[in-house]
Amino acid sequence: MRYDVTLAISPAMAVWPGDPPVTAEHLDVGTVRVSRWCLGSHAGTHVDAPRHFSAGPGTVDALDPDALIGPCRLLHLPDVPRVTAAALAAHPLAGVSRLLLRTRTSEHWRRAPHVFPEDFVGLDPSAARLLRDLGVQLVGIDSLSIEAPPITGEVHTTLLGANIILLEGLALAAVPPGDYTLLCAPLKLQGADGAPARVFLEG
Amino acid sequence: MRYDVTLAISPAMAVWPGDPPVTAEHLDVGTVRVSRWCLGSHAGTHVDAPRHFSAGPGTVDALDPDALIGPCRLLHLPDVPRVTAAALAAHPLAGVSRLLLRTRTSEHWRRAPHVFPEDFVGLDPSAARLLRDLGVQLVGIDSLSIEAPPITGEVHTTLLGANIILLEGLALAAVPPGDYTLLCAPLKLQGADGAPARVFLEG
């Protein structure tokens, strides 16, 4: 079974407040259809590279494909308004190198992908520290930010500072919790802080 | 072994003559780095969907993931200025559902990714008919067009008209010929004629 867990990219999609909107322009020549798309590096389903929060060398095109692709565990946290270390520790996490979190935000995307989810679910700093200490390579979530409000940057810097890849804006409503193979394919934007990605789960 | 066979996307990269150039704009807010990218649907390593040459429903976001991911065969045709049916028929193709062609264009990308390869290698109509009749699901090549000059559209319409996915602009210089698993992940651009893709080969 293969799941496409990617939000469709369109000018109508919700983006992070203040981020550039998606635009599409059709440049057809005769019977040949070509289009031009403008989008932010954090539009829709996307990867945050370390450079999102630091001036270092960790750009999105330099991320290790072997971290982007491989076994992952998907947890379903339907009733959690904010992901804490305690909420994570209620689940078996030993040996997990890629962790994906399905929250109520996935239901929001299924119902209203064009509306920004004001009540999105993110991690608090205790959850970020737990995942850093577990030594995961990648953390994914359905919300457009892995960090719960108030966003101080602490969750991002805790994780990105440990070279943990962040995957945000996943569409997980149709996927039961369990173990899968993650295929995370960010656009190879040279020198960028992040990139929209196409993401599949197999298992 | 996993190969990243994707051209890096940057404002300096070569694009098809007449296609929109790639632009990147940095929109940093304090210590947070965000960027805005504009690019054509056929920039760099990319997928052509049937809609590229028809008004039908075959948009890039509707392509079957099971056609984009799976076993493939890579042929190396270093001395072929134009891929004909005879050039393909010199290789074993029985049972191949995804075929990738490494030509001298891959060497060009390794040497000069910012220069459009005027002498790029493409298929002639006889090769397109052969692949259509073989029933492949996907054909990939390193050149930005699968069709050799003079481009009349016949190669594209022969293949796209049979719902064969085209994958163009691959960076194959480092990959020996043989059998691999293709992971082809086009951006999920809603209603689009094609999309930039991140592509890996495993094997």
Chai-1 contact restraints between the chains, C-beta under 6 A:
chainA,res_idxA,chainB,res_idxB,connection_type,confidence,min_distance_angstrom,max_distance_angstrom,comment,restraint_id
A,R2,B,P65,contact,1.0,0.0,6.0,A-B,restraint_1
A,D4,B,P65,contact,1.0,0.0,6.0,A-B,restraint_2
A,T6,B,K188,contact,1.0,0.0,6.0,A-B,restraint_3
A,A8,B,D61,contact,1.0,0.0,6.0,A-B,restraint_4
A,A8,B,K188,contact,1.0,0.0,6.0,A-B,restraint_5
A,A8,B,Q190,contact,1.0,0.0,6.0,A-B,restraint_6
A,I9,B,K188,contact,1.0,0.0,6.0,A-B,restraint_7
A,I9,B,L189,contact,1.0,0.0,6.0,A-B,restraint_8
A,S10,B,Q190,contact,1.0,0.0,6.0,A-B,restraint_9
A,P20,B,R36,contact,1.0,0.0,6.0,A-B,restraint_10
A,R33,B,R51,contact,1.0,0.0,6.0,A-B,restraint_11
A,R33,B,H52,contact,1.0,0.0,6.0,A-B,restraint_12
A,R33,B,D193,contact,1.0,0.0,6.0,A-B,restraint_13
A,V34,B,S41,contact,1.0,0.0,6.0,A-B,restraint_14
A,S35,B,S41,contact,1.0,0.0,6.0,A-B,restraint_15
A,S35,B,A192,contact,1.0,0.0,6.0,A-B,restraint_16
A,S35,B,D193,contact,1.0,0.0,6.0,A-B,restraint_17
A,R36,B,P20,contact,1.0,0.0,6.0,A-B,restraint_18
A,R36,B,G40,contact,1.0,0.0,6.0,A-B,restraint_19
A,C38,B,C38,contact,1.0,0.0,6.0,A-B,restraint_20
A,G40,B,R36,contact,1.0,0.0,6.0,A-B,restraint_21
A,S41,B,V34,contact,1.0,0.0,6.0,A-B,restraint_22
A,S41,B,S35,contact,1.0,0.0,6.0,A-B,restraint_23
A,R51,B,R33,contact,1.0,0.0,6.0,A-B,restraint_24
A,H52,B,R33,contact,1.0,0.0,6.0,A-B,restraint_25
A,D61,B,A8,contact,1.0,0.0,6.0,A-B,restraint_26
A,P65,B,R2,contact,1.0,0.0,6.0,A-B,restraint_27
A,P65,B,D4,contact,1.0,0.0,6.0,A-B,restraint_28
A,P65,B,F200,contact,1.0,0.0,6.0,A-B,restraint_29
A,L183,B,L183,contact,1.0,0.0,6.0,A-B,restraint_30
A,A185,B,A185,contact,1.0,0.0,6.0,A-B,restraint_31
A,A185,B,R198,contact,1.0,0.0,6.0,A-B,restraint_32
A,L187,B,P196,contact,1.0,0.0,6.0,A-B,restraint_33
A,K188,B,T6,contact,1.0,0.0,6.0,A-B,restraint_34
A,K188,B,A8,contact,1.0,0.0,6.0,A-B,restraint_35
A,K188,B,I9,contact,1.0,0.0,6.0,A-B,restraint_36
A,K188,B,R198,contact,1.0,0.0,6.0,A-B,restraint_37
A,L189,B,I9,contact,1.0,0.0,6.0,A-B,restraint_38
A,Q190,B,A8,contact,1.0,0.0,6.0,A-B,restraint_39
A,Q190,B,S10,contact,1.0,0.0,6.0,A-B,restraint_40
A,A192,B,S35,contact,1.0,0.0,6.0,A-B,restraint_41
A,D193,B,R33,contact,1.0,0.0,6.0,A-B,restraint_42
A,D193,B,S35,contact,1.0,0.0,6.0,A-B,restraint_43
A,P196,B,L187,contact,1.0,0.0,6.0,A-B,restraint_44
A,R198,B,A185,contact,1.0,0.0,6.0,A-B,restraint_45
A,R198,B,K188,contact,1.0,0.0,6.0,A-B,restraint_46
A,F200,B,P65,contact,1.0,0.0,6.0,A-B,restraint_47
